[in-house]
Amino acid sequence: MAPSKHLNDLLYETMKDIYFAEKQILSTLPKMADAAQSPDLKEAFETHRGQTEDHVQRLEQAFELIGKPAEQKTCNAILGIIAEGKEVMVELEGTDALDPGLLAGAQAVEHYEISRYGTMITWANTLGLDEVAELLAQTLDEEEETDQLLSEIAKTTVNAAAAE
């Protein structure tokens, strides 16, 4: 019989997953910024790198608050999304379609993170971990803002430039 698992175990495992994801994203964002042709997209990637450093620190605080070590658990979902992004950089290098491809990959990352953070906030609230929920909510807000910014860049510049 398998050992009993509870919501706090699920929260911890998911925190380890997103901790791994944030660290992977942190190492990938500079490559995306270097590859981006649009100054707006390049700036968005550079800004989000700074935010991602804050996300990692908040997660480390959340680990402390739940009394567990800040460990990483391989997140195959983020590895797959990043691999797709690398393919885009190689296959579309030097073309007008590069920036829309990079932007789409970045939004896939954001949507994954938004999903994970939203779930963890709900679990933390259910468990009465208000401080943890607050830390995670700060990150969720930034992820949603980044997603909105990327959508705006896509609509106002990047997609139109590639359509010409």
C-alpha positions in Angstrom: 0.0 0.0 0.0 1.3 3.4 -1.0 2.0 5.9 1.8 -0.7 8.4 2.4 -0.3 11.7 0.5 -2.0 15.0 1.4 -2.5 18.4 -0.2 0.6 19.8 1.6 2.6 17.0 -0.2 1.1 18.0 -3.5 1.9 21.7 -2.9 5.5 20.9 -2.0 6.0 18.7 -5.1 4.5 21.4 -7.3 6.7 24.0 -5.8 9.7 21.9 -6.6 8.5 21.6 -10.2 8.0 25.3 -10.7 11.3 26.0 -8.9 13.0 23.9 -11.5 11.0 25.6 -14.2 11.9 29.1 -13.0 15.6 28.3 -13.0 15.4 26.9 -16.5 13.6 30.0 -17.7 16.2 32.2 -16.0 18.9 30.6 -18.1 16.9 30.7 -21.3 15.7 34.3 -21.3 19.1 35.9 -22.1 19.3 33.6 -25.2 15.8 34.7 -26.3 16.6 38.4 -25.7 19.8 38.0 -27.8 17.8 36.3 -30.6 14.9 38.8 -30.6 15.0 41.4 -33.4 12.3 43.7 -32.0 13.6 46.1 -29.4 10.3 45.9 -27.6 10.4 42.1 -27.4 14.1 42.2 -26.4 13.3 44.6 -23.6 10.3 42.4 -22.5 12.6 39.4 -22.2 15.3 41.3 -20.3 12.7 42.8 -17.9 11.2 39.4 -17.3 14.6 37.9 -16.5 14.8 40.3 -13.6 11.3 39.4 -12.5 12.2 35.7 -12.7 15.1 36.2 -10.3 12.5 37.6 -7.9 10.3 34.6 -8.6 13.1 32.2 -7.6 13.7 34.2 -4.4 10.0 34.2 -3.5 9.8 30.4 -4.0 12.8 30.0 -1.7 10.9 32.1 0.9 7.9 29.9 0.4 9.9 26.8 1.0 11.2 28.3 4.2 7.6 29.1 5.3 6.5 25.5 4.8 9.6 24.2 6.5 10.9 22.2 3.6 14.2 22.4 1.6 14.2 24.4 -1.6 14.7 21.5 -4.0 14.1 21.2 -7.7 12.1 18.4 -9.4 12.6 18.0 -13.2 9.7 19.6 -15.0 9.3 17.8 -18.3 6.6 20.3 -19.4 9.0 23.3 -19.2 11.8 21.3 -20.8 9.5 20.6 -23.8 8.4 24.2 -24.1 12.0 25.4 -24.0 13.1 22.8 -26.5 10.4 24.1 -28.9 11.8 27.6 -28.3 15.3 26.5 -29.2 13.9 25.0 -32.4 12.3 28.3 -33.3 15.5 30.1 -32.8 17.4 27.8 -35.1 14.7 27.3 -37.8 13.6 30.9 -38.0 16.9 32.7 -37.5 17.2 35.8 -39.6 13.5 35.6 -40.8 10.6 37.9 -40.2 8.8 35.0 -38.4 11.5 34.7 -35.7 10.0 37.3 -33.3 6.4 35.9 -33.5 7.8 32.4 -32.9 9.9 33.6 -29.9 6.9 35.4 -28.5 4.6 32.4 -28.9 7.1 30.3 -27.1 7.4 32.8 -24.3 3.6 32.9 -23.9 3.5 29.1 -23.7 5.9 29.4 -20.8 3.8 32.2 -19.2 0.6 30.1 -19.6 2.2 27.1 -17.9 3.4 29.3 -15.0 0.1 31.0 -14.6 -1.6 27.6 -14.4 0.9 26.3 -11.8 0.9 29.5 -9.6 -2.9 29.7 -9.7 -3.2 26.1 -8.5 -0.6 26.5 -5.8 -2.2 29.7 -4.5 -5.5 27.8 -4.1 -3.8 24.9 -2.3 -1.9 27.3 0.0 -5.1 29.1 0.9 -6.9 25.8 1.6 -4.0 24.8 3.9 -4.1 28.1 5.7 -0.7 29.1 4.4 -1.6 32.8 3.9 2.0 34.0 3.7 2.9 31.4 1.1 -0.2 32.2 -0.9 0.7 35.9 -0.8 4.2 35.3 -2.1 2.9 33.1 -4.9 0.2 35.7 -5.8 2.9 38.4 -6.3 4.5 36.1 -8.8 1.2 35.2 -10.5 0.5 38.9 -10.9 3.9 39.5 -12.6 3.4 36.4 -14.9 0.0 37.7 -16.0 1.4 41.2 -16.6 4.1 39.7 -18.7 1.6 37.7 -20.7 -0.5 40.8 -21.3 2.7 42.7 -22.4 3.6 40.0 -24.8 0.1 40.0 -26.3 0.3 43.7 -26.8 3.7 43.5 -28.5 2.4 40.7 -30.8 -0.7 42.8 -31.7 1.1 46.2 -32.2 4.4 45.3 -33.8 5.8 41.8 -34.1 3.0 40.0 -35.9 2.3 42.8 -38.4 6.1 43.1 -39.2 6.1 39.4 -40.0 3.0 39.6 -42.1 4.5 42.1 -44.6 
